[in-house]
Every structure is written in structure tokens, then in C-alpha cells.
Amino acid sequence: MRIYHTEHFRLAGWTPEGEEERVAASKPRRDEIQFATWMEWIDRMRRFNAPMIFTLSDWGLAGVTLPETTVQAKVRQ
């Protein structure tokens, strides 16, 4: 099972009970995942004994051919 760490930024010391207060006190972020969502995902991964995959096979640079360059180092004698 993979392990993920959630960065707490300036509101360190997180607890499930304080999640609502933390959300209210923090500046809303578009990419922030709420605690309830994390718990739902964890439950699914445990039930199906499989990771959740968020990236498809064409993610990132998968469809790009990158040029290769070979560099030979000079050997000092």
C-alpha cells in the first residue's frame, strides 16, 4: 500500500475534529482535498486492495519523443 503525506503548511497540528475549523481558517485552494474525500479514497483502496490511479497512460510526457544526447567525459591520466 502506498503512503501519502499531506503537507500541513501553516496550520500544522491537524486533527479530524479540527478539519472544519482548519478549512474555515485557511485560504481556499483549488487543489486542496478535503479530509472526507481522503477517507473515502482510503476506504476504497483497502476494500479493493488496490491503489487509486489518477494518471492515465498518456500522462505527462508519455506522448513526447525527447531527443537523446550522449556525452563522453574526458578521462584524465
Sequence and secondary structure as in RCSB ss.txt:
>XXXX:A:sequence
MRIYHTEHFRLAGWTPEGEEERVAASKPRRDEIQFATWMEWIDRMRRFNAPMIFTLSDWGLAGVTLPETTVQAKV
RQ
>XXXX:A:secstr
        TTS S  GGGHHHHHHHS   TT   HHHHHHHHHHHHHHTS    S TT TTTT            
  
